[in-house]
Amino acid sequence: MTIEQQRGRNTRDDKRTSGLLIASGDVAIIGGGVVGCAVARRMALEGASVILIEKAADILDGASKGNSAILHTGFDAPVGTLEWQCVQKGYEEFHAIHKSLNLPLLKSGALVAAWTEEEESRFNGILNKGKDNGVKDLRLLSRAEVISLEPNLGQTVRAAISVPREYVIDPWSTPLAYLQQALKNGGKALFNAEVTGGEFDGSDWLLNTAQGQVRARYVINCAGLYGDILDRDVLGGSEFTIKPRKGQFVVFDKAAAKLVKSIILPVPTERTKGIVLFPTIFGNFVVGPTAEDQEGRDDASVDKENLQVLRMQAIEKIPDLATIPVTATYAGIRPATEEKGYRIIEDKTRNWITLGGIRSTGLTSALGLAQHVHHLLAKQGAHFETITEPAVPCIPNLAEHLPRDWQKPGYGEIVCHCEMVTEREINAALEGQAPAGSLSGLKRRTRATMGRCQGFYCSARLAELTKGKFAEPLDVGEVND
């Protein structure tokens, strides 16, 4: 079945309700984070007409914007759990599709490093768990082998476990690619459309949003930090409670990237995976996150004390970082719950599925979770006709180790000199089926303002280029904040 035929088959009669109806389809996905975008893609490819509903002006405005951009093998996931299954399936599918979507993949490998005797004593458990999880290429490295591989690590390192198939990926272009593929195959996306309520008539949902009403047969709650509140407001109750956990990060200047090529993982604890040192796809080097439980779901502020602790921990492990300036700091909030595992909850009588508690492995597991949603919907009786020749978008490359737009003729001008972002890239990000809806969205699509000056020099030009493009006009002060 062609895309055009699929679009026609899935178009519902909007005249069944009042003029407030702004969209209708088979599946409504609430939440435009990486999981929501992945679910939208999967269901669109399976032949459903999908509607992604996001309360912000752009995707990735919540928990997904602050992840560590690592493609995990799942070697340390809880054995046999749904999280483990989704990480494995997501990892496999990303490898299968990333080239077609032009998504970068940086093979860095990872080292689980022990710095104390107690940490080293837990290595056998990590190795055994890795084997139980099907990750059979883990290898124990002596101190000499670790230093030979990464000579700039601190001399107090005792040993490490090599995890060769861990990768660094683009944390923002990846979900954008998922959404764009959903849109190219008949999907819709609504922004500034917070869901405020809804009713189920025994067959379909009628959701109330800030933009109008949306009708759908099935609803997938991917609201992240607000997933429990959405369940309570619409379903009348929730089986879990979000316990926000802030993670602060310190971003070192690009000169740090030459010091260590591997992802340096800590020996995890029961509560957290711990602080990671990792290269980014953009050429920087980062340390984080912290693990700070808090009440606020929107408080992504950073504080000097915790940032200084992070910086000193990074220097302790990589002494040469002491001479490298810090380019930026940021914080993300993870949607932790009162339990460690994913909270996947079905209300089969009302065609509703909630994907809750998706924490640090969400970037990797998103494609696996999307497969799982399709499986659950099929069990509920949903049947769609898979698109046999789906459209595939080509996402602009932002990775530092691959050719960038400024290296090609005809780019116009360099707008952001710190990150070498071109006028052509800015204009392209403001057009198309999924244009940037805010400065944050533009940053994530182009890298503009992410460099050393943090937008100080390019803010005026960005204000000119984005004039009339955003619901809230950009001013110079906003860029420099």
C-alpha positions as CSV (number, residue, x, y, z in Angstrom):
1,M,0.0,0.0,0.0
2,T,1.4,3.4,-1.0
3,I,1.6,6.4,1.4
4,E,-1.1,8.2,-0.5
5,Q,-3.5,5.2,-0.2
6,Q,-2.6,4.9,3.5
7,R,-3.4,8.5,4.1
8,G,-6.8,8.2,2.5
9,R,-7.7,5.0,4.4
10,N,-6.8,6.5,7.7
11,T,-8.7,9.8,7.4
12,R,-11.6,9.8,9.8
13,D,-14.8,11.9,9.3
14,D,-14.2,15.1,11.3
15,K,-17.8,16.1,11.0
16,R,-18.8,13.7,13.8
17,T,-18.0,16.4,16.3
18,S,-18.1,20.1,16.6
19,G,-15.9,22.6,14.7
20,L,-13.4,22.4,17.6
21,L,-12.0,19.2,16.3
22,I,-8.6,19.9,14.9
23,A,-7.3,16.4,14.1
24,S,-8.4,12.8,14.1
25,G,-6.7,9.5,13.6
26,D,-6.0,6.0,14.8
27,V,-3.4,6.7,17.4
28,A,-2.7,9.8,19.5
29,I,0.7,10.0,21.2
30,I,0.9,12.5,24.0
31,G,4.4,13.8,24.5
32,G,7.1,14.8,22.0
33,G,10.2,13.3,23.7
34,V,12.3,10.6,22.2
35,V,9.9,7.9,23.2
36,G,6.9,9.7,21.8
37,C,8.7,10.4,18.5
38,A,9.8,6.8,18.3
39,V,6.2,5.5,18.9
40,A,4.9,7.9,16.3
41,R,7.3,6.6,13.8
42,R,6.7,2.9,14.5
43,M,2.9,3.3,14.3
44,A,3.0,5.4,11.2
45,L,5.1,2.7,9.5
46,E,2.7,0.1,10.6
47,G,0.0,1.9,8.8
48,A,-1.8,3.8,11.5
49,S,-2.7,7.4,11.2
50,V,-0.9,9.0,14.1
51,I,-1.1,12.4,15.8
52,L,1.7,13.5,18.1
53,I,0.5,16.0,20.7
54,E,3.1,18.1,22.5
55,K,2.4,20.9,25.0
56,A,5.6,22.9,24.2
57,A,6.5,24.7,21.0
58,D,8.8,21.9,19.8
59,I,9.8,18.4,20.6
60,L,12.4,17.4,23.3
61,D,11.3,20.2,25.7
62,G,11.2,17.9,28.7
63,A,13.4,15.0,30.0
64,S,14.7,14.0,26.6
65,K,16.7,17.3,26.1
66,G,19.1,16.4,28.9
67,N,20.3,12.9,28.2
68,S,23.9,11.7,27.8
69,A,23.6,10.6,24.2
70,I,25.0,7.1,24.7
71,L,23.7,4.1,22.7
72,H,23.7,1.3,25.3
73,T,24.3,-2.4,24.8
74,G,22.2,-3.1,27.9
75,F,25.1,-5.0,29.5
76,D,24.1,-3.8,33.0
77,A,20.3,-3.7,32.6
78,P,18.2,-5.7,35.0
79,V,18.3,-9.2,33.6
80,G,15.1,-10.4,31.8
81,T,13.2,-7.2,32.3
82,L,11.2,-5.3,29.8
83,E,13.8,-2.5,30.0
84,W,16.5,-5.0,29.0
85,Q,14.3,-6.3,26.1
86,C,13.6,-2.8,24.8
87,V,17.2,-1.7,25.1
88,Q,18.3,-4.8,23.1
89,K,15.7,-4.3,20.4
90,G,16.3,-0.5,20.3
91,Y,20.0,-1.0,19.9
92,E,19.5,-3.4,17.1
93,E,17.0,-1.3,15.2
94,F,19.1,1.8,15.5
95,H,22.0,0.0,13.9
96,A,19.6,-1.2,11.1
97,I,18.2,2.3,10.3
98,H,20.7,5.0,11.2
99,K,22.5,5.1,7.8
100,S,19.2,5.4,5.9
101,L,18.2,8.4,8.1
102,N,21.7,9.9,7.9
103,L,22.1,9.6,11.7
104,P,25.7,9.6,13.0
105,L,27.3,6.9,15.0
106,L,30.6,7.4,16.9
107,K,32.1,4.1,17.9
108,S,33.8,5.1,21.1
109,G,33.5,2.0,23.2
110,A,33.2,2.2,27.0
111,L,35.3,1.4,30.0
112,V,33.7,0.6,33.3
113,A,36.6,1.9,35.4
114,A,37.4,0.9,39.0
115,W,39.2,3.5,41.1
116,T,39.0,1.7,44.5
117,E,39.4,-1.9,45.7
118,E,35.7,-2.0,46.6
119,E,34.7,-1.0,43.1
120,E,37.0,-3.6,41.5
121,S,35.5,-6.3,43.8
122,R,32.2,-5.8,42.0
123,F,33.6,-6.6,38.5
124,N,32.7,-10.3,38.6
125,G,29.0,-9.4,39.1
126,I,29.1,-6.9,36.2
127,L,30.7,-9.5,33.9
128,N,28.2,-12.2,34.9
129,K,25.3,-9.8,34.4
130,G,26.7,-8.8,31.0
131,K,26.8,-12.5,29.9
132,D,23.3,-13.1,31.2
133,N,22.1,-10.1,29.2
134,G,23.7,-11.5,26.0
135,V,26.6,-9.0,25.9
136,K,29.4,-11.5,25.5
137,D,32.2,-9.3,24.4
138,L,32.9,-7.7,27.7
139,R,36.6,-8.0,28.7
140,L,38.5,-7.4,31.9
141,L,41.4,-5.1,31.5
142,S,44.4,-4.8,33.8
143,R,45.6,-1.4,34.9
144,A,48.4,-1.5,32.4
145,E,46.0,-2.3,29.6
146,V,43.7,0.5,30.6
147,I,46.6,3.0,30.7
148,S,47.8,1.7,27.3
149,L,44.3,2.3,25.8
150,E,43.7,5.6,27.5
151,P,47.0,7.1,28.7
152,N,45.5,10.3,29.9
153,L,43.4,8.6,32.6
154,G,44.5,9.2,36.2
155,Q,47.2,6.9,37.4
156,T,45.0,5.8,40.3
157,V,42.7,3.7,38.0
158,R,43.0,0.1,39.1
159,A,41.3,-1.9,36.3
160,A,38.4,-1.7,33.9
161,I,35.8,-3.7,32.0
162,S,35.8,-3.0,28.2
163,V,32.4,-2.7,26.6
164,P,33.4,-2.3,23.0
165,R,30.0,-1.9,21.4
166,E,28.8,1.2,23.3
167,Y,28.4,4.2,21.0
168,V,27.9,8.0,21.1
169,I,25.0,9.2,19.0
170,D,23.2,12.5,18.3
171,P,20.6,12.9,21.1
172,W,18.5,15.5,19.3
173,S,18.7,14.6,15.6
174,T,17.7,11.0,16.4
175,P,14.2,11.7,17.7
176,L,13.8,14.5,15.1
177,A,14.4,11.8,12.5
178,Y,11.8,9.5,14.0
179,L,9.2,12.3,14.0
180,Q,10.0,13.4,10.4
181,Q,9.6,9.8,9.2
182,A,6.2,9.7,10.9
183,L,5.2,12.9,9.3
184,K,6.5,11.9,5.8
185,N,4.3,8.8,6.1
186,G,1.0,10.5,6.9
187,G,1.4,11.5,10.6
188,K,0.6,14.8,12.1
189,A,2.1,16.8,15.0
190,L,0.5,19.4,17.1
191,F,2.5,21.9,19.3
192,N,1.5,24.2,22.1
193,A,-1.3,21.7,22.6
194,E,-1.3,20.6,26.2
195,V,-3.9,17.9,26.9
196,T,-6.3,19.2,29.5
197,G,-8.8,16.3,29.6
198,G,-10.6,13.7,27.6
199,E,-13.5,11.4,27.2
200,F,-13.8,7.8,26.0
201,D,-17.1,6.9,24.3
202,G,-16.4,3.1,24.3
203,S,-14.8,3.3,20.9
204,D,-12.8,6.5,20.5
205,W,-11.1,9.1,22.7
206,L,-11.9,12.8,22.4
207,L,-9.0,14.6,23.9
208,N,-9.2,18.3,24.9
209,T,-6.0,20.3,24.1
210,A,-5.0,23.9,24.3
211,Q,-5.4,24.0,20.4
212,G,-8.7,22.2,20.2
213,Q,-10.0,18.6,20.3
214,V,-8.3,15.5,18.9
215,R,-10.2,12.3,18.2
216,A,-8.3,9.0,18.2
217,R,-9.1,5.3,18.7
218,Y,-6.0,4.6,20.8
219,V,-4.0,6.9,23.1
220,I,-0.3,6.4,24.1
221,N,0.8,8.4,27.1
222,C,4.5,9.3,26.6
223,A,4.3,12.5,28.7
224,G,7.5,11.7,30.7
225,L,7.8,13.9,33.7
226,Y,4.0,14.5,33.7
227,G,2.9,11.0,32.8
228,D,1.4,10.3,36.2
229,I,-0.5,13.6,36.2
230,L,-1.9,13.0,32.7
231,D,-3.2,9.6,33.8
232,R,-4.8,11.1,36.9
233,D,-6.4,14.0,35.0
234,V,-7.8,11.9,32.1
235,L,-8.2,8.4,33.5
236,G,-9.0,9.3,37.0
237,G,-6.0,7.7,38.6
238,S,-2.4,6.7,38.2
239,E,-0.5,3.5,39.2
240,F,2.8,5.3,39.7
241,T,4.2,8.7,40.9
242,I,7.0,10.6,39.2
243,K,9.9,11.4,41.5
244,P,11.9,13.9,39.6
245,R,15.6,13.4,39.6
246,K,17.9,16.2,38.4
247,G,21.2,15.5,36.7
248,Q,23.6,18.3,36.2
249,F,26.4,18.2,33.5
250,V,29.6,20.1,32.8
251,V,30.7,20.5,29.2
252,F,34.4,20.9,28.5
253,D,35.8,22.8,25.5
254,K,36.5,20.8,22.3
255,A,40.2,20.7,23.2
256,A,39.2,18.0,25.8
257,A,38.0,15.6,23.1
258,K,41.6,14.5,22.3
259,L,42.3,13.4,25.8
260,V,40.1,10.4,26.1
261,K,38.2,8.6,23.3
262,S,36.2,6.1,25.3
263,I,33.1,6.6,27.4
264,I,34.3,6.2,31.0
265,L,31.6,4.6,33.1
266,P,31.5,4.2,36.9
267,V,30.8,1.1,38.8
268,P,27.0,1.5,39.3
269,T,25.2,1.5,42.6
270,E,21.7,0.4,43.5
271,R,20.4,3.9,43.1
272,T,22.2,5.3,40.1
273,K,24.4,4.5,37.2
274,G,26.7,7.2,38.5
275,I,28.8,10.0,37.0
276,V,30.0,9.3,33.4
277,L,32.7,11.0,31.4
278,F,32.0,10.9,27.7
279,P,32.7,12.4,24.4
280,T,29.9,14.0,22.4
281,I,29.0,13.7,18.8
282,F,29.6,17.5,18.6
283,G,33.3,17.3,19.6
284,N,33.0,18.2,23.3
285,F,33.7,16.2,26.4
286,V,31.1,16.0,29.2
287,V,31.0,14.9,32.9
288,G,27.7,14.0,34.6
289,P,25.0,13.6,35.6
290,T,24.4,14.1,39.3
291,A,21.4,12.4,40.9
292,E,19.4,14.9,42.9
293,D,15.9,14.0,44.0
294,Q,13.6,17.1,44.0
295,E,10.0,18.1,44.0
296,G,10.0,20.4,41.0
297,R,9.4,18.9,37.5
298,D,10.5,21.9,35.7
299,D,13.5,23.0,37.8
300,A,16.5,22.3,35.4
301,S,18.6,24.9,37.1
302,V,22.3,24.3,37.8
303,D,24.3,25.4,40.9
304,K,27.9,26.3,41.3
305,E,28.6,23.9,44.1
306,N,27.5,20.7,42.3
307,L,29.1,21.8,39.1
308,Q,32.4,22.4,40.8
309,V,32.2,18.9,42.4
310,L,31.6,17.4,38.9
311,R,34.5,19.3,37.5
312,M,36.9,18.2,40.2
313,Q,35.7,14.6,39.9
314,A,36.5,14.8,36.2
315,I,39.9,16.2,36.8
316,E,40.6,13.5,39.4
317,K,40.0,10.9,36.7
318,I,41.5,12.8,33.8
319,P,44.1,15.3,35.2
320,D,44.7,17.2,32.0
321,L,41.1,18.5,32.1
322,A,42.4,21.0,34.7
323,T,43.7,23.1,31.8
324,I,40.6,22.9,29.7
325,P,37.9,25.6,30.1
326,V,34.3,24.8,30.6
327,T,32.1,25.7,27.6
328,A,28.7,25.1,29.1
329,T,26.7,23.6,31.9
330,Y,23.2,22.2,31.8
331,A,20.8,19.9,33.7
332,G,18.2,17.3,32.8
333,I,15.4,15.9,34.9
334,R,14.8,12.2,34.8
335,P,11.3,10.8,35.3
336,A,12.1,8.4,38.1
337,T,9.3,6.7,40.0
338,E,9.0,4.9,43.3
339,E,10.2,1.7,41.5
340,K,13.4,1.2,39.4
341,G,11.8,-0.4,36.4
342,Y,9.8,0.9,33.5
343,R,6.1,1.5,34.3
344,I,4.2,0.2,31.3
345,I,0.5,0.2,32.1
346,E,-2.4,-0.7,29.9
347,D,-6.1,0.2,30.3
348,K,-7.4,-2.2,27.8
349,T,-11.1,-1.2,28.3
350,R,-10.3,2.3,27.3
351,N,-7.6,1.8,24.6
352,W,-4.9,3.6,26.6
353,I,-1.3,2.7,27.2
354,T,1.1,4.6,29.5
355,L,4.9,4.4,29.1
356,G,6.1,5.7,32.4
357,G,9.4,5.8,34.4
358,I,11.6,5.7,31.2
359,R,14.9,7.0,32.6
360,S,18.5,6.9,31.5
361,T,18.2,4.2,28.9
362,G,15.3,5.9,27.1
363,L,17.3,7.1,24.1
364,T,18.4,3.5,23.3
365,S,15.2,1.8,24.3
366,A,12.8,4.2,22.5
367,L,12.7,2.1,19.3
368,G,12.2,-1.1,21.4
369,L,9.5,0.5,23.4
370,A,7.8,1.6,20.1
371,Q,7.9,-2.1,18.9
372,H,6.4,-3.1,22.3
373,V,3.5,-0.6,21.9
374,H,2.7,-2.0,18.5
375,H,2.7,-5.5,20.0
376,L,0.3,-4.4,22.8
377,L,-2.0,-2.6,20.4
378,A,-2.1,-5.7,18.2
379,K,-3.1,-7.8,21.3
380,Q,-5.9,-5.3,21.9
381,G,-7.2,-5.9,18.5
382,A,-5.8,-3.0,16.6
383,H,-5.0,-3.9,13.0
384,F,-3.3,-1.7,10.4
385,E,-1.8,-2.3,7.0
386,T,1.9,-1.8,7.0
387,I,3.3,0.7,4.5
388,T,5.4,-1.3,2.1
389,E,7.4,1.5,0.7
390,P,7.7,4.1,3.4
391,A,9.3,7.5,2.8
392,V,12.6,8.0,4.5
393,P,13.9,11.5,5.5
394,C,17.6,12.4,5.4
395,I,18.6,14.3,8.5
396,P,21.3,17.0,8.2
397,N,24.5,15.9,9.9
398,L,25.7,17.8,13.0
399,A,28.4,15.4,14.0
400,E,31.9,16.8,14.2
401,H,33.7,13.7,12.8
402,L,31.7,13.7,9.6
403,P,31.4,16.4,6.8
404,R,29.4,19.5,7.9
405,D,27.4,21.9,5.9
406,W,30.0,24.7,6.1
407,Q,32.4,22.5,4.1
408,K,30.0,22.5,1.1
409,P,29.7,25.5,-1.3
410,G,26.7,27.8,-1.3
411,Y,26.0,27.9,2.4
412,G,25.5,31.7,2.5
413,E,27.3,32.8,5.6
414,I,28.6,31.4,8.9
415,V,26.0,32.5,11.5
416,C,27.4,30.8,14.5
417,H,31.2,30.8,14.3
418,C,31.8,28.8,17.5
419,E,29.9,25.8,16.1
420,M,30.3,26.6,12.4
421,V,26.6,26.8,11.7
422,T,25.6,28.1,8.3
423,E,22.8,30.4,7.2
424,R,21.6,27.5,5.0
425,E,21.3,25.2,8.0
426,I,19.4,27.9,10.0
427,N,16.9,28.5,7.1
428,A,16.4,24.7,6.5
429,A,15.7,24.2,10.2
430,L,13.0,26.8,10.1
431,E,11.2,25.2,7.2
432,G,9.8,21.8,6.3
433,Q,7.3,19.4,8.0
434,A,8.9,19.7,11.5
435,P,10.4,23.3,11.7
436,A,12.0,24.6,14.8
437,G,9.4,26.1,17.0
438,S,11.7,27.9,19.5
439,L,15.3,28.9,20.0
440,S,15.8,25.7,22.0
441,G,14.5,23.7,19.0
442,L,16.8,25.7,16.6
443,K,19.8,24.9,18.9
444,R,19.0,21.2,18.8
445,R,18.6,21.2,15.0
446,T,21.7,23.2,14.1
447,R,24.1,23.6,17.2
448,A,23.7,27.4,17.0
449,T,24.6,29.1,20.3
450,M,26.0,25.9,21.8
451,G,29.7,26.9,21.5
452,R,32.2,28.9,23.6
453,C,30.4,32.2,23.5
454,Q,26.9,30.7,24.2
455,G,25.2,32.9,21.6
456,F,26.9,36.2,22.5
457,Y,28.1,37.0,19.0
458,C,25.4,35.4,16.8
459,S,22.3,36.4,18.8
460,A,21.4,39.5,16.8
461,R,21.7,37.6,13.5
462,L,19.6,34.8,14.8
463,A,16.9,37.2,15.8
464,E,16.9,38.5,12.3
465,L,16.7,35.1,10.6
466,T,14.0,33.8,12.9
467,K,11.8,36.9,12.7
468,G,8.2,35.8,12.3
469,K,9.1,32.1,12.7
470,F,8.4,31.6,16.4
471,A,5.2,32.1,18.3
472,E,7.3,34.0,20.9
473,P,9.7,36.3,18.9
474,L,13.4,35.9,19.7
475,D,15.2,38.7,21.4
476,V,18.9,39.1,22.0
477,G,18.6,38.9,25.8
478,E,16.9,35.4,25.5
479,V,19.8,34.1,23.5
480,N,22.4,35.4,25.9
481,D,20.6,34.1,29.1
